[in-house]
Amino acid sequence: MSRRKRLLEVIGIMIVIASVLLFTACGTSQNVQQNASITDGQVAATQASTQETSAGASDNNTITINFLADPSLPFDKLNPLIPQFEQANNVKVNSINLMETNLRAKTVLELSSPSTDISVYMMDFTLMPTYIKAGYLEPLDQYLKDIPSFNEDDYAKPFLDSCRGEDGMIYGIPMYHACSVLVYRADIFQKHGLSVPKSYTDLENVLEILKEKEPTMSGIVMRGQRGYGVNEFIFPSFLQGFGGSYFKADGVTPNLDTPEAIEAARFYAHILREYGPSGIANYSHAEVQNDMLMGQTCMFIDSANLAIRCEDPEASQVAGKLGYAVVPGNVTQQPGFYTWAWSIASNAQNKDVAAKFAAWMMSPEIAGQIDLSAPIQTFDIVYNAPAYADYAESRPEKEVILESLSLSDPDYRPRIEQADEVGTRVSIAIQEIITGDKTAEEAMKEANADIVRIMNEN
């Protein structure tokens, strides 16, 4: 099957999903509405309707941004600042905010259409290579070179590089840097004289003690739920921590049926079944964070971003009681890597203004005001910026996050055209092992065989 044909089939599936999801879509900001339908196998989508443009701005000087509706992302603080940009650039900015599944469906629907009213997309960096190859994303270098608020040196290099295409061009402005860390109850560790685990042997030894000493709490929580970017976002730390990998050195031959990969999957599922809470197989990042907020667990391994709310005394029962460490590992300690980015559609109007808006939104001045800041900001300079001086002095996770970021790798998970299919298949295997439906050997060998077929379809 050709790459183009396969891509069209994937898009077709996503469009079907989109046609269902977008009829029941989440609420939008600034009264933007959308509708989508399928006619004779082709996309027939009504684009986002816009409000009347602001004074002096014409219809062809309007941009619409499509971003994630997530309470952990402070876009409510962005909206009051948008008039500054509108007035300075004689433009009207509209926005559509959707929950993640709807956002992904809406994105592929709009990008694959002949034209779109959406200019700026909040983009999963792992999907960018697929969209770049399809010609859906606009290279931004020609626009960014003339925008004073954009400076490549402001960004942590691995995160800006993760938004480049094979041609070296920039196709997205990274929004924040996310790495996974071990978060633990420092007060409980101190109470029982426990050392922070650096290896998996250390980790299970600590969990055994916690199970005996703190029977009313789970020893650890992590993502058990299947899905691309759910349990499959955390599992690669264990896969590489045992010396395994998704693929062999050629980058196309799956490597998930090896003893290292099987042992990584077995151990991941084992500690969740043995030391985790009931229902762990259905835990996403939200349940992981909530268990820590409520004081119901002793440890989690997940994105450092979750620690922000856990340290908020108004939201958390454990604020000020937490400790942070680089994720454990036997062969290596490999934190996760992730970023959302702001990308411009190649079929969009007003690309120059759209690029200017994305750069403005991520400038140190504006990003600081909307709390796209430490520890999740992509700026290398963030910890030295005066706006973050209080943060740098007060946040206990700072040094661990910096160390973890220094170990981060954009290819922590495969960045390939089949990334979502491969990741989803691995996530199913991990959940099957957690639930006990299959042994680690059965699940991983079956997943490996399926991924061989996925890779051979191209």
C-alpha positions as CSV (number, residue, x, y, z in Angstrom):
1,M,0.0,0.0,0.0
2,S,1.4,3.4,-0.9
3,R,2.2,6.0,1.8
4,R,-0.3,8.4,0.2
5,K,-3.1,5.8,0.0
6,R,-2.5,4.8,3.6
7,L,-2.5,8.4,4.7
8,L,-5.8,9.0,2.9
9,E,-7.3,6.0,4.6
10,V,-6.2,7.3,8.0
11,I,-7.7,10.7,7.2
12,G,-10.9,9.0,6.1
13,I,-11.2,7.2,9.5
14,M,-10.4,10.4,11.3
15,I,-13.1,12.3,9.3
16,V,-15.7,9.8,10.3
17,I,-14.7,10.2,13.9
18,A,-14.8,14.0,13.5
19,S,-18.2,14.0,12.0
20,V,-19.5,12.3,15.1
21,L,-17.5,14.1,17.6
22,L,-17.9,17.6,16.2
23,F,-21.7,17.4,16.3
24,T,-21.3,17.0,20.1
25,A,-18.3,19.2,20.4
26,C,-17.2,21.0,23.5
27,G,-18.0,24.6,24.0
28,T,-16.0,27.2,22.2
29,S,-14.6,30.6,23.2
30,Q,-15.8,33.8,21.6
31,N,-18.9,32.0,20.3
32,V,-17.1,30.2,17.5
33,Q,-19.2,27.3,16.2
34,Q,-18.4,24.5,13.8
35,N,-20.2,21.8,11.9
36,A,-19.1,18.9,9.7
37,S,-20.7,16.3,7.5
38,I,-19.6,13.7,4.9
39,T,-21.0,13.8,1.3
40,D,-20.1,11.1,-1.2
41,G,-17.0,10.2,0.7
42,Q,-15.7,13.7,0.5
43,V,-15.3,16.2,3.3
44,A,-18.0,18.9,3.4
45,A,-17.3,21.0,6.4
46,T,-18.6,24.4,7.4
47,Q,-15.7,26.3,8.7
48,A,-15.6,28.1,12.0
49,S,-17.9,31.1,11.9
50,T,-16.4,34.3,13.2
51,Q,-17.8,37.3,15.0
52,E,-17.8,40.8,13.4
53,T,-14.3,42.0,13.1
54,S,-12.9,44.7,15.3
55,A,-12.8,48.3,14.2
56,G,-10.5,48.7,11.2
57,A,-10.0,44.9,10.6
58,S,-11.4,43.4,7.4
59,D,-12.8,40.0,6.8
60,N,-9.5,38.9,5.1
61,N,-7.6,40.1,8.2
62,T,-9.0,37.6,10.6
63,I,-7.3,34.6,12.1
64,T,-8.8,31.7,14.1
65,I,-6.8,29.5,16.5
66,N,-7.7,25.9,17.4
67,F,-6.5,24.9,20.9
68,L,-6.9,22.4,23.6
69,A,-9.6,22.9,26.3
70,D,-7.7,21.7,29.3
71,P,-8.1,23.2,32.8
72,S,-4.3,22.7,33.4
73,L,-3.5,25.1,30.5
74,P,-4.1,28.7,31.4
75,F,-5.7,30.0,28.2
76,D,-8.3,31.9,30.3
77,K,-5.5,34.3,31.0
78,L,-4.7,34.7,27.3
79,N,-8.2,35.9,26.2
80,P,-7.9,39.3,28.0
81,L,-4.6,40.0,26.3
82,I,-5.7,39.2,22.7
83,P,-7.1,42.8,22.2
84,Q,-3.5,44.1,22.5
85,F,-2.5,42.0,19.5
86,E,-5.6,42.8,17.6
87,Q,-5.1,46.5,18.0
88,A,-1.4,46.4,17.3
89,N,-1.8,44.4,14.1
90,N,-5.3,45.5,12.8
91,V,-6.6,42.0,13.0
92,K,-9.4,40.0,14.6
93,V,-8.5,36.8,16.5
94,N,-11.1,34.1,17.0
95,S,-10.6,30.9,18.9
96,I,-12.0,27.3,19.0
97,N,-11.2,25.3,22.1
98,L,-11.9,21.6,22.1
99,M,-11.2,18.6,24.3
100,E,-8.3,16.5,23.1
101,T,-10.1,13.8,21.0
102,N,-12.2,16.4,19.3
103,L,-9.2,18.6,18.8
104,R,-7.2,15.9,17.0
105,A,-10.2,15.0,14.8
106,K,-10.9,18.7,14.0
107,T,-7.2,19.2,13.1
108,V,-7.0,16.4,10.6
109,L,-10.4,17.4,9.1
110,E,-9.3,21.0,8.5
111,L,-5.8,20.3,7.4
112,S,-6.9,17.8,4.8
113,S,-9.6,20.2,3.4
114,P,-8.9,22.3,0.3
115,S,-9.1,25.4,2.5
116,T,-9.7,26.3,6.1
117,D,-10.6,29.3,8.2
118,I,-8.4,28.0,11.0
119,S,-4.8,29.4,10.8
120,V,-3.1,28.4,14.0
121,Y,-3.3,24.9,15.4
122,M,-2.2,23.5,18.8
123,M,-0.3,20.5,17.4
124,D,1.0,17.3,19.0
125,F,4.6,17.3,18.0
126,T,4.6,13.5,17.4
127,L,2.1,13.9,14.5
128,M,3.9,16.8,12.8
129,P,6.2,14.5,10.6
130,T,3.0,12.9,9.1
131,Y,1.4,16.3,8.4
132,I,4.7,17.7,7.0
133,K,5.1,14.9,4.6
134,A,1.5,15.3,3.5
135,G,2.1,19.0,2.8
136,Y,-0.4,20.2,5.4
137,L,1.9,22.4,7.5
138,E,3.5,25.7,6.5
139,P,7.3,26.1,7.1
140,L,7.6,29.1,9.4
141,D,11.2,30.3,8.9
142,Q,10.3,32.9,6.2
143,Y,7.8,34.5,8.6
144,L,9.7,34.1,11.9
145,K,12.9,35.8,10.6
146,D,11.0,39.1,10.5
147,I,9.3,38.8,13.9
148,P,11.3,40.5,16.7
149,S,9.6,38.6,19.5
150,F,10.9,35.2,18.1
151,N,14.5,34.2,18.9
152,E,15.6,30.6,18.3
153,D,18.1,31.0,21.1
154,D,15.3,31.5,23.6
155,Y,14.2,27.8,23.2
156,A,15.6,24.6,24.6
157,K,17.2,23.1,21.5
158,P,15.7,19.6,21.7
159,F,12.2,21.1,21.8
160,L,12.7,23.5,18.9
161,D,14.4,20.7,17.0
162,S,11.4,18.4,17.6
163,C,9.4,20.8,15.6
164,R,11.6,20.8,12.5
165,G,11.1,18.8,9.4
166,E,13.6,16.6,7.6
167,D,14.4,19.7,5.5
168,G,15.5,21.5,8.7
169,M,12.7,24.0,8.5
170,I,10.6,25.0,11.6
171,Y,7.0,23.8,11.3
172,G,5.9,24.7,14.9
173,I,6.7,26.9,17.8
174,P,7.0,24.6,20.9
175,M,4.6,25.6,23.6
176,Y,6.3,24.0,26.7
177,H,8.7,21.3,27.6
178,A,7.3,18.3,29.4
179,C,9.4,15.5,30.9
180,S,8.4,12.7,33.3
181,V,9.7,12.6,36.9
182,L,9.3,10.5,40.0
183,V,7.1,12.4,42.5
184,Y,7.0,10.9,46.0
185,R,5.7,11.8,49.5
186,A,8.9,13.1,51.1
187,D,7.3,13.2,54.5
188,I,6.4,9.5,54.3
189,F,9.9,8.6,53.0
190,Q,11.4,10.5,55.9
191,K,9.0,8.8,58.4
192,H,10.2,5.4,57.4
193,G,13.8,6.2,56.6
194,L,13.4,5.4,52.9
195,S,15.9,6.3,50.1
196,V,14.7,7.5,46.8
197,P,14.9,4.6,44.3
198,K,17.3,4.9,41.4
199,S,16.9,1.4,40.0
200,Y,13.9,-0.9,39.5
201,T,15.2,-3.1,42.3
202,D,15.3,-0.1,44.6
203,L,11.8,0.8,43.5
204,E,10.2,-2.6,44.3
205,N,12.1,-2.7,47.6
206,V,10.6,0.6,48.6
207,L,7.1,-0.5,47.4
208,E,7.3,-3.6,49.6
209,I,8.0,-1.5,52.7
210,L,5.3,1.0,51.8
211,K,2.7,-1.8,51.4
212,E,3.5,-2.9,54.9
213,K,3.9,0.5,56.6
214,E,1.2,2.5,54.8
215,P,-1.6,0.0,54.0
216,T,-4.3,2.6,53.5
217,M,-2.4,4.1,50.6
218,S,-1.3,2.8,47.2
219,G,2.5,2.6,46.8
220,I,2.5,4.0,43.3
221,V,0.2,5.1,40.5
222,M,0.9,5.4,36.8
223,R,-1.1,5.4,33.7
224,G,-2.7,2.0,32.9
225,Q,-5.3,3.1,30.4
226,R,-4.8,2.1,26.8
227,G,-4.4,4.8,24.2
228,Y,-1.8,6.6,22.2
229,G,-0.1,8.9,24.7
230,V,-1.8,7.4,27.7
231,N,0.0,4.4,29.3
232,E,2.2,4.4,26.2
233,F,3.6,7.8,27.2
234,I,5.0,6.4,30.5
235,F,6.0,2.9,29.4
236,P,9.0,3.9,27.2
237,S,10.9,5.0,30.3
238,F,10.6,1.4,31.5
239,L,11.3,0.0,28.1
240,Q,14.5,1.9,27.7
241,G,15.2,1.5,31.5
242,F,15.5,-2.3,30.9
243,G,17.6,-1.8,27.8
244,G,14.8,-2.3,25.3
245,S,13.6,-0.2,22.3
246,Y,10.6,0.1,20.0
247,F,12.7,-0.7,16.9
248,K,16.0,-2.2,16.0
249,A,18.8,0.0,14.7
250,D,17.3,0.1,11.2
251,G,14.3,2.1,12.6
252,V,11.7,-0.1,10.9
253,T,12.0,-3.6,12.4
254,P,10.0,-3.8,15.6
255,N,11.9,-4.9,18.7
256,L,9.2,-5.5,21.2
257,D,9.4,-9.3,21.4
258,T,12.9,-9.2,23.0
259,P,13.6,-10.3,26.6
260,E,14.3,-6.7,27.5
261,A,11.0,-5.4,26.2
262,I,9.0,-8.3,27.7
263,E,10.6,-7.8,31.1
264,A,9.9,-4.0,30.9
265,A,6.2,-4.7,30.2
266,R,6.0,-7.4,32.9
267,F,7.5,-5.1,35.5
268,Y,5.4,-2.1,34.6
269,A,2.2,-4.2,34.9
270,H,3.5,-6.0,38.0
271,I,4.1,-3.0,40.2
272,L,0.7,-1.5,39.2
273,R,-1.2,-4.6,40.0
274,E,0.7,-5.4,43.2
275,Y,1.1,-1.9,44.6
276,G,-1.4,0.3,42.8
277,P,-5.0,1.1,43.5
278,S,-8.1,-0.8,42.3
279,G,-9.0,0.2,38.7
280,I,-5.4,1.2,37.8
281,A,-5.8,-0.3,34.3
282,N,-8.1,2.6,33.5
283,Y,-6.0,5.4,35.0
284,S,-5.0,8.3,32.8
285,H,-2.9,11.3,33.9
286,A,-6.0,12.8,35.5
287,E,-6.5,9.9,37.9
288,V,-2.8,9.8,38.7
289,Q,-2.8,13.5,39.6
290,N,-6.0,13.2,41.6
291,D,-4.8,10.3,43.8
292,M,-1.7,12.4,44.8
293,L,-3.8,15.5,45.3
294,M,-6.1,13.6,47.7
295,G,-3.2,12.0,49.6
296,Q,-4.1,8.5,48.4
297,T,-0.7,7.4,47.0
298,C,2.9,7.5,48.0
299,M,4.5,7.9,44.5
300,F,3.7,8.5,40.8
301,I,5.8,8.6,37.7
302,D,4.3,11.0,35.2
303,S,4.7,14.4,33.6
304,A,6.4,17.0,35.7
305,N,3.5,19.3,34.8
306,L,1.2,17.4,37.2
307,A,3.4,18.5,40.1
308,I,2.3,22.2,39.6
309,R,-1.2,21.5,40.9
310,C,0.0,19.0,43.5
311,E,2.0,21.9,45.1
312,D,-1.0,24.2,45.1
313,P,-2.3,24.4,48.7
314,E,-5.7,25.4,47.5
315,A,-6.1,22.3,45.4
316,S,-3.9,19.7,47.1
317,Q,-3.7,18.0,50.4
318,V,0.0,17.2,50.0
319,A,1.4,20.6,49.0
320,G,4.8,21.1,50.6
321,K,5.1,17.3,51.3
322,L,6.5,16.2,48.0
323,G,9.9,15.2,46.8
324,Y,11.1,14.8,43.2
325,A,13.6,12.6,41.4
326,V,14.8,11.5,38.0
327,V,12.8,8.4,36.9
328,P,14.5,5.1,38.0
329,G,16.1,2.7,35.5
330,N,18.4,-0.3,35.4
331,V,20.3,0.2,32.1
332,T,19.5,3.9,31.8
333,Q,17.3,6.6,33.3
334,Q,15.2,8.0,30.5
335,P,12.6,10.6,31.3
336,G,9.7,11.1,28.9
337,F,9.6,13.9,26.3
338,Y,6.6,15.8,25.0
339,T,5.5,19.2,23.7
340,W,2.5,20.8,22.1
341,A,3.4,23.3,19.4
342,W,1.7,26.1,17.5
343,S,1.6,25.3,13.8
344,I,0.2,27.1,10.7
345,A,-1.8,25.3,8.1
346,S,-0.5,25.4,4.6
347,N,-4.0,26.0,3.3
348,A,-4.7,28.8,5.7
349,Q,-5.2,32.5,4.9
350,N,-3.2,35.3,6.5
351,K,-0.2,33.0,7.3
352,D,2.1,36.0,8.1
353,V,-0.3,37.3,10.8
354,A,-0.9,33.8,12.1
355,A,2.8,33.2,12.5
356,K,3.1,36.6,14.2
357,F,0.3,35.7,16.6
358,A,1.9,32.3,17.5
359,A,5.3,34.0,18.1
360,W,3.6,36.8,20.2
361,M,1.8,34.2,22.3
362,M,5.0,32.4,23.1
363,S,7.2,35.6,23.7
364,P,8.7,35.8,27.2
365,E,6.5,38.8,27.9
366,I,3.1,37.2,27.0
367,A,3.9,33.6,28.0
368,G,4.9,34.9,31.4
369,Q,1.6,36.7,31.8
370,I,-0.5,33.7,30.9
371,D,1.5,31.3,33.1
372,L,3.0,29.3,30.3
373,S,6.1,29.5,32.5
374,A,8.4,27.5,34.6
375,P,8.6,24.6,34.9
376,I,6.8,24.0,31.6
377,Q,8.1,26.9,29.6
378,T,10.2,26.0,26.5
379,F,12.6,28.9,27.2
380,D,16.1,28.1,28.2
381,I,16.3,31.5,29.8
382,V,13.2,31.0,32.0
383,Y,14.9,30.3,35.3
384,N,17.1,33.4,35.0
385,A,14.2,35.7,34.0
386,P,13.1,38.3,36.7
387,A,9.5,37.3,36.2
388,Y,10.3,33.8,37.5
389,A,12.6,34.7,40.3
390,D,10.1,33.7,43.0
391,Y,9.5,30.5,41.3
392,A,13.2,29.7,41.0
393,E,13.6,30.2,44.7
394,S,10.5,28.4,45.9
395,R,9.8,25.4,43.7
396,P,11.3,22.1,45.0
397,E,11.1,20.3,41.7
398,K,13.2,22.8,39.8
399,E,16.6,21.1,39.9
400,V,15.1,17.6,39.1
401,I,13.2,19.0,36.2
402,L,16.3,20.7,34.8
403,E,18.3,17.4,35.2
404,S,15.5,15.4,33.6
405,L,15.2,17.8,30.7
406,S,18.9,17.4,30.1
407,L,18.3,13.7,29.6
408,S,15.2,14.2,27.4
409,D,15.1,12.9,23.8
410,P,12.6,13.9,21.1
411,D,12.7,10.3,19.9
412,Y,11.7,8.9,23.3
413,R,8.8,7.5,21.4
414,P,8.9,6.9,17.6
415,R,8.4,9.9,15.5
416,I,7.3,8.1,12.4
417,E,4.3,8.2,10.1
418,Q,2.8,5.2,11.9
419,A,3.4,6.6,15.4
420,D,-0.2,6.7,16.5
421,E,-0.9,3.1,15.2
422,V,2.3,1.7,16.8
423,G,1.7,3.5,20.1
424,T,-1.9,2.5,20.3
425,R,-1.0,-1.2,19.7
426,V,1.6,-1.1,22.4
427,S,-0.8,0.6,24.8
428,I,-3.3,-2.3,24.2
429,A,-0.6,-4.8,25.1
430,I,0.3,-3.0,28.3
431,Q,-3.3,-2.8,29.5
432,E,-3.8,-6.5,28.7
433,I,-0.9,-7.4,30.9
434,I,-2.1,-5.1,33.7
435,T,-5.6,-6.7,33.7
436,G,-4.0,-10.2,33.5
437,D,-5.8,-11.0,30.3
438,K,-2.4,-12.0,28.8
439,T,1.1,-12.6,30.0
440,A,3.8,-10.1,29.1
441,E,5.3,-12.6,26.6
442,E,2.0,-13.2,24.9
443,A,1.0,-9.6,24.7
444,M,4.3,-8.2,23.5
445,K,4.9,-10.9,20.9
446,E,1.4,-10.3,19.5
447,A,2.0,-6.6,19.5
448,N,5.3,-7.0,17.8
449,A,3.8,-9.1,15.1
450,D,1.0,-6.6,14.5
451,I,3.5,-3.7,14.3
452,V,5.5,-5.7,11.7
453,R,2.3,-5.7,9.6
454,I,1.7,-2.0,10.3
455,M,5.2,-1.1,9.1
456,N,5.0,-3.4,6.0
457,E,1.8,-1.6,4.8
458,N,4.0,1.3,3.7
